[in-house]
């Protein structure tokens, strides 16, 4: 067995680039000797250091942390570093599990949306929904994505744009008797500190497929339905884009739902 190995031999042994070995030397992780011709020579002692570096990098240690560990290596410091890394990995697992839950939830939402009856008014019951709210003038529907991202940033909580039926916009009647988007919101069921509430109660809903440019006509249809069935509308209309451009380029696959809180005008005897 040789006592010294050249840099290309070490690079091949560890399956890493020569530049990586030079970087380890530059930051002080390893100090190979030099031949008379100036070539780097790695000793058997350097190899165990490279083994430690390799294992620490697998655990996600920064090079500065590895350098400190190599200088102050002990059972206690090893246990401490491994404990810190265990905690970091557990946090990553928690985040990944949350992302997995979000993906599974979204898959189920899409499945549920595809099964909704369309082109008809319905009376449905919804639980109380806590929301975050951003009121800002909306001139065109394309601005809704921007405002939802702006609201998400304010909350320091990135929302997924790959379809999110927990986000919506509010449509209100202007003094000129025109329906207009006036705000956006994000439903946050677990956060009771949210600044806006969609109350529990009875809602009139209408789900339709295709381009989401039919809301004004559908609102008129919903108003007629509400009056005909002896309900009274309470509050503004809300538009939820269950499936839109984020999931499909085929506009015929879009699914939009309008909701408005109502109360029955029938007297209970």
JOZITA-V842952 format. One record per backbone hydrogen bond with DSSP energy under -1.0 kcal/mol. CO is the residue of the C=O (numbers start at 1). NH is the residue of the N-H. If there is no record, write none. Layout:
BEGIN
CO | NH
CO | NH
END
This chain:
BEGIN
5 | 42
6 | 10
7 | 11
8 | 12
9 | 13
10 | 14
11 | 16
17 | 21
18 | 22
19 | 23
20 | 24
21 | 25
22 | 26
23 | 27
24 | 29
33 | 41
35 | 38
39 | 35
41 | 33
42 | 5
43 | 47
44 | 48
45 | 49
46 | 50
47 | 51
48 | 52
49 | 53
50 | 54
51 | 55
52 | 56
53 | 57
54 | 58
55 | 59
56 | 61
57 | 60
62 | 66
63 | 67
64 | 68
65 | 69
66 | 70
67 | 71
68 | 72
74 | 78
75 | 79
76 | 80
77 | 81
78 | 82
79 | 83
80 | 84
81 | 85
82 | 86
83 | 87
84 | 88
85 | 89
86 | 90
87 | 91
88 | 92
89 | 93
90 | 94
91 | 95
92 | 96
93 | 97
94 | 98
95 | 99
96 | 100
97 | 101
98 | 102
99 | 103
100 | 104
101 | 105
102 | 106
103 | 107
104 | 108
105 | 109
106 | 110
107 | 111
108 | 112
109 | 113
110 | 114
113 | 116
122 | 205
124 | 203
126 | 201
129 | 198
130 | 188
131 | 196
132 | 186
134 | 184
140 | 143
141 | 144
143 | 147
144 | 148
145 | 149
146 | 150
147 | 151
148 | 152
149 | 153
150 | 154
151 | 155
152 | 157
153 | 156
161 | 163
164 | 167
166 | 187
168 | 185
169 | 239
170 | 182
171 | 237
172 | 180
174 | 177
178 | 174
180 | 172
181 | 138
182 | 136
183 | 170
184 | 134
185 | 168
186 | 132
188 | 191
191 | 194
196 | 131
198 | 129
201 | 126
202 | 262
203 | 124
204 | 260
205 | 122
206 | 258
207 | 119
208 | 256
211 | 213
214 | 218
215 | 219
216 | 220
217 | 221
218 | 222
219 | 223
220 | 224
221 | 225
222 | 226
223 | 227
224 | 228
225 | 229
226 | 231
227 | 230
230 | 265
232 | 263
237 | 171
238 | 259
239 | 169
240 | 242
240 | 257
243 | 255
244 | 247
244 | 248
250 | 253
251 | 254
254 | 210
255 | 242
255 | 243
256 | 208
257 | 240
258 | 206
259 | 238
260 | 204
261 | 234
263 | 232
END
